[in-house]
Amino acid sequence: MYIVDQELERKEILSRYRNIVRLVSSTSTREQKKQVRKAFTVAMKAHAGVRRKTGEPYIYHPIEVARIAAEDLGLGTIAIVCALLHDVVEDTEYTLDDIRTIFDDKVAQIIDGLTKIEGVFDYATNSIQSENFKKLLVAMGDDVRVILLKLCDRLHNMRTLDSMKQDKQLKIASETQILYVPLAHRLGLYQIKSELEDLATRYINPSGYNEIVDRLKDSEQERASFIKSFADPIKDKLFEKGFKFTCTGRVKSITSILGKIEKKGVAFDDIYDIFAIRIVLDVPIEQEKESCFAAYSVINSMYREQKFDRFRDWLTKPKSNGYEALHFTVQANNGKWVEVQLRSRRMDDIAEKGLAAHYKYKEVEEGDLDENLDNWLGRVRELLDNQNSSAVDFVNDFKLSLATDEITTFTPKGRVVTLAKGSTVLDFAFNVHTQLGVNCMGAKVNYKVVPIDYKLKSSDQVEIITSNISFPKEEYLKFVKTSKAIQGIKTYIRDIRKGYLEEGIEKLKHIFSEFNLEYNEINIEKLRKYAGGPNQIDFYYKIYKEQITEIDVRQCFDKKQKTSTWMFLRNPFSTMKSSKTKSLKEEIKEQIENNPEQVLIQQDMENMQYVTATCCNPLPGDDIVGLIHENSIEVHRTNCKKAVNEMSQYGHRIIKAKWRENEKITFLAGIKMKGIDRKGLLQEITGVISEGWNVNIRALAIESSEGLFEGTMMVYIYDAEQLSKLIKNLEAIDGIETIKRI
């Protein structure tokens, strides 16, 4: 419980405000400091008496957003003024005209942009996040400080997310991971991106997050000792050669560590780049590259064993978000691999503060974008201009535009075409011209004929081959990577399907008449939702093509059909019903009564069943969430990619979920193993499973080749904890290199 001490709060507010003044003092004029003071006074008056969910005075929030903008991003006084005022027009009696009168047009313009998109962060509303995110990108086009301040705002909201309900935590964390983390990365804001990413993981995958935190804490002393023993000789040698620099150790983010463990199946102790040495050189801008390569030469002479596949030269060709550095991995004397990062002071500022650091070095005016980011924003504007794209489609296409791994390709005349890594010939064609993509049937890549799904590499020269009888097909969407290609294919298909609209309508009218159903908006919408919610054009096209049939209509409108009702996350195989346990109907009704705004579709609750999602197969003990669909609620693990993506776009479909205590029933789970084959290994594995754990094996498949083996096993277990313990025991068997749940 938050204890109110007004005198203590007043002192704390003044202390935080003075810290902001101190941060901007070195670069601000007297008039600019006066504007900051005025903004603070207006914000104090506007938010007087208002408190956040944490119980703290609301003014703490705008002050903290201003501090992040000043300290972490190094933004100027206009941005600081706007940070202090960012909630004033939305939440108080002040109007935009008041802000314009008290301050100026530029401040009012930025506040207007921030206010238009306030719905994205409005935890009380039930609006679709995708629509609001689209507004955010529109506002960003006027002044990039809008998005920079919104990222600062999101960061502070994530830091104080503990005070929210679980369903809101999952909605906000998923939205952060899917949209705001990659956006911060695209703008080069590494510091903010890393913290947002880890904070999102804390709520989406709490068990995994806490496990890595504990492992890092346990190994902290050992890690610090190793970093010192590794770095000290390097520092001595660089000092000896006359370099001026700072050297620090950097631990990989929790999310990155989890990603490596889950994707590659490696153990925590086997992640060789879990920490890195960062060397920042103090050199003039004109000597940066030369000095970095000279320092690399010195270190290379000390540690000759290198992982050359891990060498990254972003000095010669910086990343598209402006990142410049030299990365290489060497072997320490104790056999461990360590990543070394070399960069200049300017490069370090840009790496941590991204776009905002360009202002410091006067590469662009504050509020503007540099050339690379301006080109990217141009692609975003093209997405925004597409009137046929729904908000959800826009967000999905936008996510593709956030890719920072790019390749450079060329037309036969030498024009540069920059594409996302993994792009195909068809991507190239659409990115040169829409009509070229529509009629593309193949290409000559470096004078060799290739098909449209051929993946391009950097420096490829591409000549598109067209045909008047070649047109986009829906299956092409499976291999294209760029938003332009996806948009072009969808637009062409939609235009073709429009021609079947009338025939689809007539066909549906005929089907409805056979079932004595009135052809009205209510019935049409019910069938459309039953069919998966396609847009109107696709809906009638599916009817015309008989992909939606009389059978679907019968099942949609037959009220006699009953679906089985399961206990709220009671084991679906259980038929026992405790008198103390609420039924599904009671659980949902209570959920609706307590949070009526949470339910997307009003319907007979007896017809809503719970199903465990096959994409992630949740087990008792896993952190879980329920997502409302047409006639059921799907139960996912909170860190399931499909669930996170859906929660980021439809936060209002989230239903809180947890496992009930009930009788022991087994669930099917999968385990994947890799390692070194040896005699008796299989017998040892099965012995651990069946004897030590009393676990039944449903299937076991092991392939061995050249002394290595790879195996997949399906077992019946009681809960996630038992599975985790089983995996740890199997991991201890000599010869097993990697093992993970699938």
URDANOR-V489669 format. One record per residue. N is the residue number from 1. RES is the residue in one letter. PHI is phi in degrees with one decimal (999 if undefined). OMEGA is omega in whole degrees, 0 to 359 (999 if undefined). Layout:
n	res	phi	omega
N	RES	PHI	OMEGA
N	RES	PHI	OMEGA
This chain:
n	res	phi	omega
1	M	999	181
2	Y	-83.6	180
3	I	-91.3	183
4	V	-87.1	172
5	D	-129.2	189
6	Q	-60.1	181
7	E	-66.6	178
8	L	-64.9	178
9	E	-62.7	180
10	R	-61.1	179
11	K	-65.4	180
12	E	-65.5	179
13	I	-61.0	180
14	L	-64.5	179
15	S	-62.8	179
16	R	-66.4	179
17	Y	-64.2	181
18	R	-62.4	177
19	N	-62.7	178
20	I	-65.3	179
21	V	-59.4	179
22	R	-63.2	181
23	L	-65.3	184
24	V	-96.9	187
25	S	-60.3	187
26	S	-66.8	184
27	T	-115.0	186
28	S	-108.7	173
29	T	-82.5	179
30	R	-60.7	181
31	E	-64.8	180
32	Q	-65.9	177
33	K	-63.6	178
34	K	-63.4	178
35	Q	-65.2	178
36	V	-63.4	179
37	R	-60.9	181
38	K	-65.2	180
39	A	-63.2	178
40	F	-61.9	180
41	T	-63.4	179
42	V	-62.9	181
43	A	-64.3	178
44	M	-60.5	181
45	K	-67.3	184
46	A	-65.9	185
47	H	-99.7	182
48	A	-57.6	177
49	G	82.6	181
50	V	-91.8	180
51	R	-126.1	177
52	R	-82.1	179
53	K	-62.1	179
54	T	-72.1	184
55	G	97.9	181
56	E	-75.3	175
57	P	-58.2	183
58	Y	-60.3	184
59	I	-60.8	176
60	Y	-55.5	185
61	H	-64.7	179
62	P	-61.3	178
63	I	-64.6	180
64	E	-66.9	177
65	V	-62.5	178
66	A	-64.4	179
67	R	-64.4	178
68	I	-61.2	180
69	A	-62.4	182
70	A	-79.5	187
71	E	-82.7	185
72	D	-83.0	182
73	L	-109.3	179
74	G	66.8	181
75	L	-73.5	184
76	G	-83.0	188
77	T	-67.1	179
78	I	-60.5	179
79	A	-64.9	180
80	I	-66.1	177
81	V	-58.8	181
82	C	-66.6	178
83	A	-63.7	179
84	L	-65.7	185
85	L	-102.3	196
86	H	-63.5	179
87	D	-106.4	187
88	V	-66.1	183
89	V	-69.8	183
90	E	-71.4	192
91	D	-107.6	185
92	T	-129.3	184
93	E	-80.6	179
94	Y	-67.3	178
95	T	-108.0	178
96	L	-63.6	177
97	D	-63.9	177
98	D	-61.6	180
99	I	-63.5	179
100	R	-62.2	181
101	T	-70.3	183
102	I	-72.6	183
103	F	-115.0	179
104	D	-158.5	184
105	D	-65.1	183
106	K	-64.6	178
107	V	-61.2	180
108	A	-63.3	181
109	Q	-64.2	180
110	I	-68.1	178
111	I	-61.4	178
112	D	-61.1	178
113	G	-62.5	179
114	L	-67.9	182
115	T	-71.2	181
116	K	-60.3	185
117	I	-109.2	182
118	E	-61.0	180
119	G	-59.5	180
120	V	-62.3	185
121	F	-110.5	182
122	D	-86.0	186
123	Y	-71.2	184
124	A	-83.9	184
125	T	-87.1	184
126	N	-119.9	185
127	S	-72.3	178
128	I	-71.7	183
129	Q	-62.3	185
130	S	-57.6	181
131	E	-63.1	181
132	N	-70.9	178
133	F	-65.1	177
134	K	-61.6	178
135	K	-61.8	180
136	L	-58.8	181
137	L	-67.5	176
138	V	-62.8	181
139	A	-64.6	181
140	M	-63.5	181
141	G	-63.0	180
142	D	-78.4	181
143	D	-160.5	186
144	V	-64.8	177
145	R	-63.8	176
146	V	-59.2	182
147	I	-73.3	178
148	L	-63.2	179
149	L	-69.5	177
150	K	-65.7	177
151	L	-67.8	175
152	C	-64.0	178
153	D	-60.9	180
154	R	-63.5	181
155	L	-61.6	179
156	H	-67.6	177
157	N	-62.9	178
158	M	-68.0	179
159	R	-66.9	182
160	T	-112.5	186
161	L	-73.4	181
162	D	-57.1	185
163	S	-78.6	182
164	M	-89.6	174
165	K	-70.3	185
166	Q	-60.4	182
167	D	-65.5	177
168	K	-70.5	177
169	Q	-59.6	181
170	L	-67.2	178
171	K	-60.6	185
172	I	-69.7	180
173	A	-65.1	180
174	S	-66.4	178
175	E	-60.3	179
176	T	-63.4	183
177	Q	-66.7	185
178	I	-76.3	188
179	L	-112.7	189
180	Y	-81.2	176
181	V	-63.3	178
182	P	-64.9	178
183	L	-66.8	177
184	A	-61.7	178
185	H	-63.9	182
186	R	-65.6	178
187	L	-87.1	176
188	G	78.7	183
189	L	-89.3	188
190	Y	-61.2	183
191	Q	-60.2	180
192	I	-70.0	180
193	K	-58.2	183
194	S	-65.0	181
195	E	-70.0	177
196	L	-58.8	182
197	E	-62.2	181
198	D	-70.0	178
199	L	-65.6	177
200	A	-64.7	180
201	T	-62.0	180
202	R	-57.0	181
203	Y	-96.9	182
204	I	-77.7	182
205	N	-133.6	186
206	P	-60.5	182
207	S	-66.9	178
208	G	-64.4	180
209	Y	-59.3	183
210	N	-65.1	179
211	E	-64.4	180
212	I	-67.9	177
213	V	-57.7	180
214	D	-65.1	180
215	R	-64.4	179
216	L	-66.2	179
217	K	-65.8	181
218	D	-63.5	185
219	S	-98.2	186
220	E	-60.6	183
221	Q	-65.9	179
222	E	-62.4	180
223	R	-64.9	180
224	A	-62.2	180
225	S	-64.7	180
226	F	-66.4	180
227	I	-59.4	180
228	K	-63.6	181
229	S	-64.8	180
230	F	-79.8	188
231	A	-80.4	185
232	D	-56.0	178
233	P	-62.1	179
234	I	-65.1	180
235	K	-62.3	180
236	D	-59.9	183
237	K	-68.4	180
238	L	-67.8	175
239	F	-61.7	180
240	E	-59.4	181
241	K	-85.1	175
242	G	91.2	179
243	F	-78.1	170
244	K	-104.5	188
245	F	-163.8	167
246	T	-122.8	182
247	C	-131.1	181
248	T	-134.8	174
249	G	-96.8	181
250	R	-128.0	178
251	V	-91.4	177
252	K	-58.4	182
253	S	-64.8	181
254	I	-58.0	181
255	T	-63.2	179
256	S	-65.2	179
257	I	-63.9	178
258	L	-59.0	180
259	G	-59.3	180
260	K	-66.5	180
261	I	-64.2	184
262	E	-76.4	185
263	K	-78.7	186
264	K	-102.1	177
265	G	66.9	180
266	V	-91.1	177
267	A	-78.7	180
268	F	-53.8	184
269	D	-69.9	183
270	D	-96.0	179
271	I	-80.7	189
272	Y	-74.6	180
273	D	-105.6	180
274	I	-66.0	172
275	F	-140.9	182
276	A	-139.5	173
277	I	-101.4	179
278	R	-110.8	179
279	I	-113.3	182
280	V	-111.6	184
281	L	-88.5	174
282	D	-94.4	182
283	V	-139.5	175
284	P	-62.1	183
285	I	-55.2	184
286	E	-69.9	181
287	Q	-109.1	188
288	E	-58.4	186
289	K	-62.8	181
290	E	-59.8	181
291	S	-68.7	179
292	C	-62.6	180
293	F	-69.1	178
294	A	-66.4	178
295	A	-65.2	177
296	Y	-60.2	180
297	S	-63.1	179
298	V	-63.7	182
299	I	-67.7	180
300	N	-61.7	180
301	S	-72.0	180
302	M	-87.6	182
303	Y	-127.3	188
304	R	-78.0	180
305	E	-77.5	181
306	Q	-129.9	169
307	K	-92.5	186
308	F	-69.0	177
309	D	-74.8	178
310	R	-103.6	179
311	F	-76.9	181
312	R	-128.4	178
313	D	-103.2	175
314	W	-101.3	172
315	L	-88.2	180
316	T	-67.5	178
317	K	-134.4	181
318	P	-62.1	174
319	K	-64.8	182
320	S	-66.5	177
321	N	-91.7	175
322	G	96.0	184
323	Y	-69.0	177
324	E	-129.8	178
325	A	-177.7	174
326	L	-119.9	179
327	H	-115.1	173
328	F	-151.7	184
329	T	-120.6	182
330	V	-121.2	181
331	Q	-99.2	179
332	A	-73.5	183
333	N	-63.1	180
334	N	-89.5	177
335	G	92.9	180
336	K	-79.4	178
337	W	-92.2	182
338	V	-130.5	176
339	E	-84.8	176
340	V	-115.6	179
341	Q	-116.3	180
342	L	-115.3	177
343	R	-158.6	176
344	S	-89.0	178
345	R	-60.8	179
346	R	-63.5	180
347	M	-61.6	180
348	D	-65.7	177
349	D	-60.1	181
350	I	-68.0	179
351	A	-64.1	183
352	E	-87.6	186
353	K	-108.6	174
354	G	57.7	183
355	L	-52.7	183
356	A	-60.7	181
357	A	-69.6	178
358	H	-61.6	180
359	Y	-64.1	182
360	K	-61.7	183
361	Y	-95.9	174
362	K	58.2	176
363	E	-75.9	175
364	V	-144.2	175
365	E	-75.4	180
366	E	-60.9	182
367	G	102.8	179
368	D	-99.4	178
369	L	-112.8	172
370	D	-77.6	189
371	E	-60.5	182
372	N	-60.5	182
373	L	-71.9	177
374	D	-67.2	176
375	N	-63.4	178
376	W	-63.9	180
377	L	-62.9	176
378	G	-60.8	178
379	R	-68.2	177
380	V	-64.8	179
381	R	-61.1	178
382	E	-62.3	177
383	L	-64.4	182
384	L	-65.5	182
385	D	-76.4	182
386	N	-76.2	184
387	Q	-71.4	183
388	N	-81.9	185
389	S	-86.4	174
390	S	-74.7	181
391	A	-61.0	181
392	V	-66.6	176
393	D	-60.3	180
394	F	-59.0	182
395	V	-63.3	178
396	N	-62.7	178
397	D	-67.8	181
398	F	-62.4	181
399	K	-58.6	178
400	L	-66.3	182
401	S	-73.1	181
402	L	-81.9	183
403	A	-58.6	179
404	T	-101.1	175
405	D	-84.4	187
406	E	-126.8	173
407	I	-122.6	179
408	T	-109.2	179
409	T	-120.1	186
410	F	-136.1	170
411	T	-80.6	178
412	P	-58.1	180
413	K	-91.9	175
414	G	91.1	177
415	R	-70.1	181
416	V	-81.0	175
417	V	-124.5	180
418	T	-89.7	183
419	L	-129.9	174
420	A	-67.7	178
421	K	-59.1	182
422	G	94.8	181
423	S	-69.0	183
424	T	-110.7	176
425	V	-56.3	181
426	L	-65.6	174
427	D	-59.5	180
428	F	-57.5	183
429	A	-60.2	181
430	F	-66.3	180
431	N	-77.5	173
432	V	-82.9	178
433	H	-163.0	183
434	T	-57.2	183
435	Q	-64.8	177
436	L	-62.9	178
437	G	-69.3	181
438	V	-61.5	184
439	N	-100.4	183
440	C	-68.3	176
441	M	-124.5	180
442	G	162.1	180
443	A	-163.2	168
444	K	-104.6	178
445	V	-105.9	186
446	N	53.2	176
447	Y	73.4	179
448	K	-111.4	182
449	V	-73.1	181
450	V	-136.1	179
451	P	-77.3	185
452	I	-69.2	180
453	D	-94.6	178
454	Y	-65.8	181
455	K	-81.8	183
456	L	-86.5	175
457	K	-117.1	180
458	S	-59.7	179
459	S	80.8	176
460	D	-64.5	172
461	Q	-102.2	190
462	V	-122.6	174
463	E	-117.5	184
464	I	-77.0	175
465	I	-103.8	183
466	T	-116.5	176
467	S	-149.2	180
468	N	-71.2	179
469	I	-109.7	178
470	S	-107.6	183
471	F	-138.2	181
472	P	-62.5	175
473	K	-121.4	183
474	E	-61.4	182
475	E	-67.5	178
476	Y	-63.1	181
477	L	-64.1	182
478	K	-73.5	185
479	F	-117.7	178
480	V	-78.5	186
481	K	-118.0	186
482	T	-99.3	181
483	S	-64.0	180
484	K	-63.5	180
485	A	-68.5	179
486	I	-60.1	180
487	Q	-63.5	181
488	G	-63.6	179
489	I	-65.6	181
490	K	-62.8	180
491	T	-63.4	180
492	Y	-63.1	181
493	I	-62.7	180
494	R	-64.0	179
495	D	-64.1	178
496	I	-67.2	183
497	R	-68.7	178
498	K	-58.1	181
499	G	-67.3	181
500	Y	-104.6	184
501	L	-59.5	183
502	E	-62.7	180
503	E	-65.5	177
504	G	-66.3	178
505	I	-62.5	180
506	E	-62.1	181
507	K	-66.3	180
508	L	-67.7	177
509	K	-58.6	180
510	H	-64.0	180
511	I	-64.1	179
512	F	-59.8	182
513	S	-64.4	179
514	E	-65.9	180
515	F	-100.8	182
516	N	55.2	177
517	L	-102.9	179
518	E	-75.3	179
519	Y	-83.1	179
520	N	-136.8	186
521	E	-61.8	182
522	I	-63.1	181
523	N	-68.3	179
524	I	-62.1	182
525	E	-64.6	179
526	K	-62.9	179
527	L	-67.7	180
528	R	-60.7	179
529	K	-67.3	178
530	Y	-60.7	182
531	A	-82.4	177
532	G	105.2	174
533	G	72.6	176
534	P	-66.9	177
535	N	-67.6	188
536	Q	-57.6	182
537	I	-64.3	180
538	D	-66.1	180
539	F	-61.2	182
540	Y	-72.3	176
541	Y	-67.2	178
542	K	-64.7	176
543	I	-67.4	179
544	Y	-60.5	183
545	K	-84.7	180
546	E	60.6	171
547	Q	-86.0	167
548	I	-115.8	191
549	T	-119.0	177
550	E	-60.8	179
551	I	-61.6	179
552	D	-63.0	180
553	V	-63.9	180
554	R	-61.8	181
555	Q	-66.8	181
556	C	-68.3	188
557	F	-106.8	181
558	D	-80.4	184
559	K	-74.6	182
560	K	-75.9	181
561	Q	-69.7	179
562	K	-117.3	175
563	T	-103.0	183
564	S	-67.2	180
565	T	-104.5	180
566	W	-98.2	173
567	M	-65.5	183
568	F	-61.6	181
569	L	57.8	165
570	R	-74.8	184
571	N	-53.3	183
572	P	-61.8	180
573	F	-87.7	183
574	S	-88.0	176
575	T	-109.8	180
576	M	-73.9	179
577	K	-131.4	179
578	S	-82.8	180
579	S	-66.8	181
580	K	-86.6	184
581	T	-91.9	179
582	K	-76.6	176
583	S	-77.4	177
584	L	-56.8	181
585	K	-59.5	180
586	E	-66.3	180
587	E	-61.8	183
588	I	-67.3	179
589	K	-60.1	179
590	E	-64.7	178
591	Q	-60.7	181
592	I	-68.8	181
593	E	-64.1	181
594	N	-78.8	182
595	N	-134.3	185
596	P	-60.2	183
597	E	-75.1	183
598	Q	-76.4	189
599	V	-92.5	182
600	L	-79.6	186
601	I	-123.2	176
602	Q	-86.2	180
603	Q	-162.6	179
604	D	-63.0	186
605	M	-64.8	179
606	E	-66.4	181
607	N	-90.4	178
608	M	-98.5	179
609	Q	-111.9	176
610	Y	-97.3	176
611	V	-129.9	176
612	T	-81.9	186
613	A	-68.5	181
614	T	-76.7	182
615	C	-72.0	182
616	C	-133.3	177
617	N	43.0	181
618	P	-64.7	179
619	L	-118.5	174
620	P	-53.2	184
621	G	105.5	175
622	D	-71.4	170
623	D	-74.1	188
624	I	-130.4	178
625	V	-146.3	176
626	G	-101.6	179
627	L	-122.9	182
628	I	-71.7	172
629	H	-121.0	189
630	E	-56.8	184
631	N	-125.2	182
632	S	-155.4	174
633	I	-120.4	179
634	E	-87.5	179
635	V	-102.6	182
636	H	-119.4	165
637	R	-69.0	185
638	T	-64.5	180
639	N	-97.8	176
640	C	-65.7	184
641	K	-59.7	180
642	K	-63.6	180
643	A	-67.1	180
644	V	-61.1	179
645	N	-63.4	181
646	E	-70.1	179
647	M	-65.1	181
648	S	-69.5	183
649	Q	-107.1	182
650	Y	-130.8	183
651	G	-61.5	182
652	H	-76.5	178
653	R	-91.7	186
654	I	-77.1	173
655	I	-119.1	178
656	K	-61.7	183
657	A	-143.8	173
658	K	-153.3	181
659	W	-77.5	173
660	R	-89.4	172
661	E	-76.2	178
662	N	-153.2	184
663	E	-62.2	184
664	K	-69.7	176
665	I	-126.9	183
666	T	-85.9	178
667	F	-121.7	179
668	L	-87.0	179
669	A	-136.4	182
670	G	-114.9	178
671	I	-132.7	177
672	K	-117.0	183
673	M	-131.1	172
674	K	-137.7	178
675	G	174.1	182
676	I	-97.6	183
677	D	-74.2	176
678	R	-155.8	181
679	K	-67.7	177
680	G	86.0	183
681	L	-64.1	182
682	L	-61.0	180
683	Q	-63.2	180
684	E	-67.7	180
685	I	-62.6	182
686	T	-65.6	179
687	G	-65.5	179
688	V	-61.6	185
689	I	-71.4	189
690	S	-82.6	184
691	E	-92.5	184
692	G	-68.3	186
693	W	-119.6	180
694	N	53.1	182
695	V	-109.5	179
696	N	-87.4	178
697	I	-95.6	177
698	R	-90.8	181
699	A	-150.9	178
700	L	-145.7	179
701	A	-130.0	181
702	I	-129.1	176
703	E	-115.5	181
704	S	-124.1	180
705	S	-153.7	176
706	E	52.7	175
707	G	83.7	179
708	L	-115.9	178
709	F	-131.3	174
710	E	-139.0	185
711	G	-136.8	175
712	T	-126.2	184
713	M	-137.9	176
714	M	-112.4	183
715	V	-130.9	175
716	Y	-96.3	180
717	I	-132.2	184
718	Y	-89.0	182
719	D	-159.6	184
720	A	-65.2	181
721	E	-65.3	179
722	Q	-64.2	179
723	L	-63.1	180
724	S	-61.9	179
725	K	-66.8	178
726	L	-62.1	180
727	I	-61.8	180
728	K	-63.9	178
729	N	-70.5	177
730	L	-66.5	181
731	E	-60.9	183
732	A	-76.6	180
733	I	-68.5	180
734	D	-62.3	179
735	G	113.6	178
736	I	-81.1	183
737	E	-90.4	179
738	T	-135.1	178
739	I	-150.5	180
740	K	-153.4	175
741	R	-77.1	177
742	I	-125.0	999
